[in-house]
Amino acid sequence: MSKMIFVNLPVSDLAASTVFYQSIGGEKNDMFSDETAACIVLSDTIHVMLLTHDKYKQFTPKPIADAHASSQVLLCLSAEDRGAVDTMVEAAAGAGGKADPGEKQDLGFMYGRSFEDPDGHHWEVMHMDMEAASEAMAGEPQAA
């Protein structure tokens, strides 16, 4: 069985955040959603748990960071191709997020962009051509 990841994010507006994540291709799993949380399925192995601040505080005594002002984590999703990277970032921007808070990356074999959700959580989206990456890395000296 593949390992699964559940990314828990505190959100200020659960309904708006749910719509945002659905806009970028996520599907809401009603079985694990209620008035305090929404489970958004991004893939068979990646789920985002959107939690109201009160719900999030049940899991940690630490204060909730303002993701617009500070960074604790950068999350990265893979994409099928370069077009899928652009599509997800543009969908995020169109749904109330911020496109490209970080610089676009284009190394030829790897292409990436990023977005922030309405609460400021930073997501990267990247596509890597593994064959081209292997060829590019074969010519570079290896670190000792």
C-alpha positions in Angstrom: 0.0 0.0 0.0 1.3 3.4 -0.9 1.8 5.9 1.9 -0.7 8.7 2.1 -0.1 12.3 3.2 -2.7 14.4 4.9 -1.7 18.1 4.9 -3.6 19.9 7.6 -4.0 23.6 7.0 -5.7 26.2 9.2 -8.1 28.4 7.2 -9.9 31.6 8.1 -13.0 30.9 5.9 -13.7 27.2 5.5 -16.3 27.5 2.8 -14.2 29.9 0.7 -11.1 27.6 1.1 -13.1 24.6 0.1 -14.3 26.3 -3.1 -10.7 27.4 -3.8 -9.2 23.9 -3.5 -12.1 22.5 -5.6 -11.2 25.1 -8.2 -7.7 23.8 -8.6 -8.9 20.2 -9.1 -9.5 18.9 -5.6 -12.6 16.8 -4.7 -14.3 17.2 -1.4 -14.7 14.0 0.6 -18.0 14.6 2.5 -17.3 11.5 4.8 -14.5 13.5 6.5 -15.9 16.9 6.3 -18.2 18.9 8.6 -18.7 22.5 9.7 -15.1 22.6 11.2 -13.2 20.7 8.5 -13.2 19.8 4.8 -11.2 16.9 3.4 -10.0 17.8 -0.1 -8.7 14.9 -2.2 -5.9 15.9 -4.6 -5.0 12.3 -5.5 -5.3 8.8 -4.2 -2.4 9.5 -1.8 -2.7 13.3 -1.2 -5.4 14.8 1.0 -5.6 18.4 2.3 -7.5 18.8 5.5 -8.8 22.4 5.7 -9.5 23.2 9.4 -11.1 26.1 11.0 -8.8 27.8 13.5 -10.7 26.4 16.4 -10.4 22.9 15.0 -6.7 23.3 14.2 -6.0 24.4 17.7 -7.2 21.0 19.0 -4.1 19.4 17.5 -1.4 21.8 18.7 -0.8 24.3 21.5 1.4 26.4 19.2 0.0 29.7 17.8 -1.3 29.6 14.2 1.1 31.5 12.0 -0.1 34.1 9.6 1.1 32.5 6.3 0.8 35.9 4.6 3.6 37.2 6.8 5.8 34.2 7.5 6.7 30.8 6.0 6.8 27.5 7.8 6.5 25.1 4.9 6.5 25.0 1.1 4.3 22.3 -0.4 5.0 21.0 -3.9 2.8 19.0 -6.2 3.9 17.2 -9.4 2.1 17.8 -12.6 1.7 15.7 -15.8 3.2 18.3 -18.1 4.1 22.0 -18.3 0.6 22.9 -19.4 -0.8 21.3 -16.3 1.5 23.4 -14.2 0.2 26.6 -15.8 -3.4 25.5 -15.7 -3.3 24.8 -11.9 -1.5 28.1 -11.1 -3.9 30.1 -13.3 -6.9 28.3 -11.7 -5.5 29.2 -8.3 -5.2 32.9 -9.3 -8.7 32.9 -10.7 -10.2 31.4 -7.5 -8.8 34.1 -5.2 -5.2 32.9 -4.8 -2.0 34.6 -5.7 0.0 33.3 -8.7 3.8 33.1 -8.7 4.7 34.4 -5.2 8.0 32.7 -6.0 10.0 32.9 -9.2 9.1 30.6 -12.1 11.6 27.9 -12.6 12.5 26.6 -16.1 15.6 24.3 -16.2 14.5 22.7 -19.5 13.9 19.3 -17.9 12.1 20.8 -14.9 9.4 23.5 -15.0 7.8 25.0 -12.0 5.5 27.7 -10.8 3.8 28.5 -7.5 0.7 29.9 -5.9 -0.7 31.0 -2.5 -4.1 30.0 -1.3 -6.4 32.7 0.2 -4.7 32.1 3.6 -1.2 32.5 2.2 -0.2 28.8 2.2 2.5 28.5 -0.4 2.2 25.7 -3.0 4.6 24.9 -5.8 3.6 22.9 -8.9 6.3 21.3 -11.0 6.8 19.0 -13.9 10.0 17.1 -14.4 10.9 15.1 -17.6 12.8 12.3 -15.8 14.6 11.2 -18.9 15.8 14.7 -19.7 16.8 15.2 -16.1 18.9 12.1 -16.1 20.7 13.2 -19.2 21.3 16.7 -17.8 22.6 15.3 -14.5 24.8 12.8 -16.2 27.0 15.6 -17.5 27.4 17.4 -14.1 30.1 16.6 -11.6 28.8 14.7 -8.5 29.2 16.2 -5.0 31.7 14.3 -2.8 
